[in-house]
Amino acid sequence: MYYTEITKIIEAGLRKDPTKVASYSRLLAKKLSGDGEERASSRILSVLEKMGNGHTAMDALTAMPVDQESRLDIADIDYAPGVDNLILSDSAQNMLNDFRDTIQNKSKMISLGLEFRSTLLLYGPPGCGKTSAAKYLAAELKLPLVTARFDTLISSLLGNTAKNIHRIFDFAKKQPCILFLDEFDAIAKARDDAHELGELKRVVNSLLQNIDDFSQDSILIAATNHAQMLDSAVWRRFQAVIELPKPGNVEIRKFIDQFPKVADESGINEPQWRTITDSMENLAYSDIKDIVQNVLKKAVLKDKTEIECADYLVEVFLFKRHGNYNQEEAVKFLYDNGVAQKQIARYYSISERQVRNFLGKGVNK
């Protein structure tokens, strides 16, 4: 439907013609708006607004830092980062907002003689919101997000990784932005690790020097799944450190509630919702997202008008078993989580007698 505009934008981008990129992007935004796609249209217009007339951003893109060995970019830049309804614990959200407020009032901090460093370290299990938190801050502060590409930043040539680190910091200094170093432990490992080579220790030294020299006009956010691997000197470079753990019951429920309603869920009562969130304990947001999306997709494919507790519990069971299960195990899981035999029988289109047989002796009718 939008092939012409998208093709023209790609062609103009390859020819480094920012005027045409902006022109066809506005046309695409107008068509999307006319078709009711207001969110997509607004996102495009937001990018164009932040890029001004297009020249500044395109110039920045063409000057992206590259690895000298592979000639590939060592960073990606997003001029209009966005995140859908970030869900964190109250304590983590408050700390994140405190960091944002500090950045927004940096002039006041400096004028009062307060030490000021625009650095934030996020740590916690994979899939628990570290990248989303970085995007949230970029959107709140209306700054582009420069994300290091560790697949190209870490070079096989001796000394090149340290040079690449300097290049990406130098690039981030040239304009107000947020520099995001995900998988931070890849370049910030403890220097007393006997298994690491001297080259990686030199990389850490280079990293520390670049953090110390980083401009106050830009912001550094680092994220790691392995906080215990970081060099002790790295921790001292960060103004704020926030742990993003796996979600608890309250956060899980809020997270589920933000998904679109494709069928009626009013039949799920509060005790059943508690059972559902309990079954998702120790799962990351990314895992829960997969589970909920599977529930919704199956409801759409089966033209269901109602989603029940069993729909969620079955998807949790399938996720935890990686699809390796039999029906008897699934029946027992549902029963152990409070689903009545009659409901189980209806869900799997089997008799209640067969359900009782699966559950074994001693189970009441």
C-alpha positions as CSV (number, residue, x, y, z in Angstrom):
1,M,0.0,0.0,0.0
2,Y,2.9,2.3,0.8
3,Y,5.5,0.7,-1.5
4,T,6.0,3.8,-3.7
5,E,6.8,6.1,-0.7
6,I,9.0,3.6,1.0
7,T,10.9,2.9,-2.2
8,K,11.4,6.6,-2.8
9,I,12.7,7.1,0.7
10,I,15.2,4.2,0.4
11,E,16.4,5.6,-3.0
12,A,16.8,9.1,-1.6
13,G,18.7,7.8,1.4
14,L,21.1,5.8,-0.7
15,R,21.7,8.9,-2.9
16,K,22.2,10.9,0.3
17,D,19.4,13.3,-0.6
18,P,17.9,14.4,2.7
19,T,15.4,16.8,1.1
20,K,13.7,14.0,-0.7
21,V,13.9,11.7,2.3
22,A,12.0,14.3,4.3
23,S,9.5,15.1,1.5
24,Y,8.5,11.4,0.9
25,S,8.5,10.7,4.6
26,R,6.0,13.5,5.1
27,L,3.9,12.1,2.3
28,L,4.0,8.6,3.9
29,A,3.0,10.1,7.3
30,K,0.0,11.9,5.6
31,K,-1.1,8.6,3.9
32,L,-0.8,6.7,7.2
33,S,-2.8,9.3,9.0
34,G,-5.5,9.2,6.3
35,D,-5.7,5.4,6.8
36,G,-6.1,5.7,10.6
37,E,-2.6,4.8,11.4
38,E,-2.1,7.9,13.7
39,R,0.6,6.3,15.8
40,A,2.9,5.4,12.9
41,S,2.2,8.8,11.3
42,S,3.1,10.7,14.5
43,R,6.3,8.7,14.9
44,I,7.5,9.6,11.4
45,L,6.7,13.3,12.0
46,S,8.5,13.2,15.3
47,V,11.6,11.9,13.6
48,L,11.4,14.6,11.0
49,E,10.9,17.3,13.6
50,K,14.0,16.2,15.6
51,M,16.0,16.1,12.4
52,G,15.1,19.6,11.5
53,N,15.3,20.0,7.7
54,G,17.0,16.6,7.4
55,H,20.6,17.9,6.7
56,T,21.9,17.7,10.2
57,A,20.8,14.2,10.9
58,M,21.9,12.9,7.5
59,D,25.3,14.5,7.9
60,A,25.6,12.7,11.3
61,L,24.5,9.4,9.8
62,T,27.1,9.6,7.0
63,A,29.8,10.4,9.6
64,M,29.0,7.4,11.7
65,P,32.1,5.8,13.3
66,V,33.3,2.6,11.6
67,D,35.6,-0.2,12.5
68,Q,38.8,0.2,10.4
69,E,39.1,-3.6,9.9
70,S,35.6,-4.3,8.6
71,R,34.5,-0.8,7.6
72,L,31.2,-1.5,9.3
73,D,29.4,1.0,11.5
74,I,30.1,0.5,15.2
75,A,26.9,2.3,16.3
76,D,23.3,2.8,15.4
77,I,21.4,6.0,16.0
78,D,17.7,6.4,16.7
79,Y,16.5,10.1,16.5
80,A,13.0,9.3,17.9
81,P,13.3,6.4,20.3
82,G,10.0,5.3,21.8
83,V,8.8,2.6,24.3
84,D,5.3,1.4,25.0
85,N,4.3,1.9,28.6
86,L,7.5,1.0,30.5
87,I,6.6,-1.2,33.4
88,L,9.1,-1.3,36.3
89,S,8.9,-1.7,40.1
90,D,8.1,1.5,41.9
91,S,11.6,1.8,43.3
92,A,13.3,1.3,39.9
93,Q,10.9,3.7,38.2
94,N,11.5,6.4,40.9
95,M,15.3,6.0,40.5
96,L,15.0,6.3,36.8
97,N,12.9,9.4,37.1
98,D,15.4,10.9,39.6
99,F,18.2,10.4,37.0
100,R,16.0,12.1,34.4
101,D,15.2,15.0,36.7
102,T,18.9,15.4,37.6
103,I,19.8,15.7,33.9
104,Q,17.0,18.2,33.2
105,N,18.3,20.4,36.1
106,K,22.0,19.9,35.4
107,S,22.7,23.7,35.0
108,K,21.2,24.3,38.5
109,M,23.4,21.5,39.9
110,I,26.5,22.8,38.4
111,S,25.8,26.4,39.5
112,L,25.5,25.2,43.0
113,G,28.9,23.5,42.8
114,L,27.4,20.0,43.0
115,E,29.4,17.2,41.3
116,F,27.6,16.2,38.2
117,R,28.1,13.1,36.0
118,S,25.5,12.1,33.4
119,T,26.2,8.4,33.8
120,L,23.8,5.5,34.6
121,L,24.4,1.8,35.0
122,L,21.5,-0.6,34.6
123,Y,21.9,-4.3,35.6
124,G,19.7,-7.3,35.9
125,P,18.6,-10.5,34.1
126,P,18.0,-10.5,30.3
127,G,14.7,-9.2,29.1
128,C,13.8,-7.1,32.2
129,G,13.7,-3.7,30.7
130,K,17.3,-2.3,30.4
131,T,17.0,-1.4,26.7
132,S,13.4,-0.1,27.2
133,A,14.7,2.1,30.1
134,A,17.3,3.6,27.9
135,K,14.7,4.3,25.2
136,Y,12.4,5.8,27.8
137,L,15.0,8.2,29.0
138,A,15.9,9.2,25.5
139,A,12.2,9.9,24.7
140,E,11.7,11.8,28.0
141,L,14.8,13.9,27.4
142,K,14.1,14.3,23.7
143,L,17.6,13.1,22.7
144,P,18.8,10.7,20.0
145,L,19.9,7.3,21.3
146,V,23.3,6.2,20.0
147,T,23.6,2.4,20.6
148,A,27.0,0.7,20.3
149,R,27.1,-2.3,18.0
150,F,29.3,-4.8,19.9
151,D,29.4,-7.2,16.9
152,T,31.6,-4.6,15.1
153,L,33.0,-2.6,18.0
154,I,35.0,-5.5,19.3
155,S,37.7,-6.1,16.7
156,S,40.0,-9.1,16.1
157,L,42.9,-6.8,15.5
158,L,45.2,-6.0,18.4
159,G,44.4,-2.5,19.7
160,N,41.4,-1.9,17.4
161,T,38.8,-2.4,20.1
162,A,40.3,0.4,22.2
163,K,40.4,2.6,19.2
164,N,36.7,1.8,18.4
165,I,35.7,2.7,21.9
166,H,37.4,6.1,21.5
167,R,35.7,6.6,18.1
168,I,32.2,6.0,19.5
169,F,32.7,8.2,22.5
170,D,34.2,10.9,20.3
171,F,31.1,10.6,18.0
172,A,28.7,10.9,20.9
173,K,30.5,14.1,22.2
174,K,29.8,15.9,18.9
175,Q,26.0,16.3,19.6
176,P,23.7,16.1,22.6
177,C,22.7,12.5,22.8
178,I,22.5,9.4,24.9
179,L,25.3,6.9,24.3
180,F,24.0,3.4,25.2
181,L,26.5,0.6,25.8
182,D,24.4,-2.6,26.1
183,E,26.2,-5.9,27.0
184,F,28.6,-3.6,28.9
185,D,30.5,-6.5,30.5
186,A,32.0,-7.4,27.0
187,I,34.3,-4.4,27.4
188,A,34.3,-3.8,31.1
189,K,35.4,-7.1,32.6
190,A,37.4,-7.1,35.8
191,R,41.1,-6.6,35.1
192,D,42.1,-9.2,37.7
193,D,40.4,-12.0,35.8
194,A,43.1,-14.5,35.2
195,H,41.3,-15.9,32.2
196,E,41.5,-12.6,30.3
197,L,44.3,-11.5,28.0
198,G,46.3,-8.4,28.3
199,E,44.5,-6.9,25.3
200,L,41.1,-6.9,27.1
201,K,42.7,-5.3,30.1
202,R,43.9,-2.5,27.9
203,V,40.4,-2.2,26.6
204,V,39.1,-1.6,30.1
205,N,41.7,1.1,30.7
206,S,40.7,2.8,27.5
207,L,37.0,2.6,28.5
208,L,37.6,4.2,31.9
209,Q,39.6,7.0,30.3
210,N,36.8,7.7,27.8
211,I,34.2,7.7,30.5
212,D,36.2,10.2,32.5
213,D,36.6,12.5,29.5
214,F,33.0,12.2,28.4
215,S,31.2,15.5,27.8
216,Q,28.6,16.7,30.3
217,D,26.4,17.6,27.3
218,S,25.9,13.9,26.5
219,I,24.7,11.1,28.6
220,L,26.1,7.6,29.1
221,I,23.9,4.6,29.9
222,A,25.5,1.2,30.3
223,A,23.6,-2.1,30.7
224,T,24.7,-5.6,31.7
225,N,23.3,-9.0,32.5
226,H,26.4,-9.9,34.4
227,A,27.1,-7.2,37.0
228,Q,29.5,-9.5,38.9
229,M,31.9,-9.5,36.0
230,L,32.4,-5.8,35.9
231,D,35.7,-4.2,37.0
232,S,35.5,-2.6,40.4
233,A,36.7,0.7,39.0
234,V,33.8,0.8,36.5
235,W,31.2,1.1,39.2
236,R,32.7,4.3,40.5
237,R,32.2,6.0,37.1
238,F,28.4,6.0,37.4
239,Q,26.3,8.6,39.1
240,A,23.4,6.3,39.4
241,V,23.1,2.5,39.5
242,I,19.7,0.8,39.1
243,E,18.9,-2.9,39.3
244,L,16.1,-4.1,37.1
245,P,15.0,-7.5,38.5
246,K,12.4,-9.9,37.1
247,P,8.9,-8.5,37.7
248,G,6.7,-9.4,40.7
249,N,3.0,-10.0,40.7
250,V,2.0,-6.3,40.5
251,E,4.4,-5.6,37.6
252,I,3.3,-8.7,35.7
253,R,-0.4,-7.8,36.0
254,K,0.3,-4.2,34.8
255,F,2.4,-5.6,31.9
256,I,-0.4,-8.0,30.8
257,D,-3.0,-5.3,31.1
258,Q,-1.2,-3.1,28.5
259,F,-1.7,-5.6,25.7
260,P,-4.7,-5.1,23.3
261,K,-7.9,-6.9,24.2
262,V,-8.8,-9.2,21.3
263,A,-11.5,-11.0,23.3
264,D,-13.5,-10.7,26.5
265,E,-11.4,-11.4,29.7
266,S,-14.0,-10.4,32.2
267,G,-14.6,-14.0,33.2
268,I,-11.2,-14.2,34.8
269,N,-11.7,-13.3,38.5
270,E,-9.0,-11.8,40.8
271,P,-8.0,-15.1,42.4
272,Q,-7.5,-16.5,38.9
273,W,-5.4,-13.5,37.9
274,R,-3.3,-14.1,41.0
275,T,-2.8,-17.7,39.9
276,I,-1.8,-16.6,36.4
277,T,0.8,-14.1,37.7
278,D,2.1,-16.6,40.3
279,S,2.6,-19.1,37.4
280,M,4.8,-16.4,35.7
281,E,7.0,-15.9,38.7
282,N,10.8,-15.8,37.8
283,L,10.0,-15.0,34.2
284,A,11.4,-11.9,32.4
285,Y,9.2,-9.4,30.7
286,S,10.4,-10.7,27.4
287,D,9.2,-14.2,28.3
288,I,5.8,-12.9,29.6
289,K,5.4,-11.0,26.4
290,D,5.9,-14.2,24.3
291,I,3.3,-16.0,26.5
292,V,0.7,-13.3,26.3
293,Q,1.1,-12.8,22.6
294,N,0.6,-16.5,22.1
295,V,-2.6,-16.4,24.1
296,L,-3.9,-13.5,22.0
297,K,-2.8,-14.9,18.6
298,K,-4.5,-18.3,19.3
299,A,-7.7,-16.4,20.4
300,V,-7.7,-14.6,17.1
301,L,-7.0,-17.7,15.0
302,K,-9.7,-19.7,16.7
303,D,-12.2,-16.7,16.6
304,K,-12.6,-16.9,20.3
305,T,-14.9,-14.4,21.9
306,E,-13.7,-15.1,25.4
307,I,-10.2,-15.7,26.9
308,E,-10.2,-17.7,30.2
309,C,-7.7,-18.5,32.9
310,A,-6.8,-21.8,31.3
311,D,-5.7,-20.1,28.1
312,Y,-3.0,-18.2,30.0
313,L,-2.0,-21.2,32.2
314,V,-1.6,-23.5,29.1
315,E,0.7,-21.0,27.5
316,V,2.8,-20.8,30.6
317,F,3.0,-24.5,30.8
318,L,4.0,-24.8,27.1
319,F,6.7,-22.1,27.6
320,K,8.2,-23.8,30.6
321,R,8.2,-27.2,28.9
322,H,9.5,-25.8,25.6
323,G,6.7,-27.7,23.8
324,N,7.9,-31.1,25.2
325,Y,4.9,-32.5,27.0
326,N,1.9,-34.8,26.8
327,Q,-1.8,-34.1,27.5
328,E,-1.7,-35.8,30.8
329,E,1.0,-33.5,32.1
330,A,-0.9,-30.4,30.9
331,V,-4.1,-31.6,32.6
332,K,-2.3,-32.1,35.9
333,F,-0.7,-28.6,35.6
334,L,-4.1,-27.0,35.1
335,Y,-5.7,-28.9,37.9
336,D,-2.8,-28.1,40.3
337,N,-3.3,-24.4,39.4
338,G,-7.0,-24.4,40.4
339,V,-8.8,-25.1,37.1
340,A,-11.9,-27.3,37.6
341,Q,-12.1,-30.7,36.0
342,K,-15.2,-29.7,34.1
343,Q,-13.3,-26.7,32.6
344,I,-10.3,-28.8,31.7
345,A,-12.5,-31.3,30.0
346,R,-14.2,-28.6,28.0
347,Y,-10.8,-27.0,27.2
348,Y,-9.4,-30.1,25.7
349,S,-12.7,-31.5,24.4
350,I,-12.3,-34.7,26.4
351,S,-14.6,-36.4,29.0
352,E,-14.4,-35.6,32.7
353,R,-13.8,-39.3,33.2
354,Q,-10.6,-39.0,31.1
355,V,-9.6,-36.0,33.1
356,R,-10.0,-38.0,36.3
357,N,-8.0,-40.9,34.8
358,F,-5.2,-38.5,34.0
359,L,-5.2,-37.1,37.5
360,G,-5.1,-40.6,39.1
361,K,-6.7,-42.1,42.1
362,G,-7.8,-40.0,45.1
363,V,-9.2,-37.2,43.0
364,N,-12.8,-36.2,43.7
365,K,-15.3,-35.8,41.0
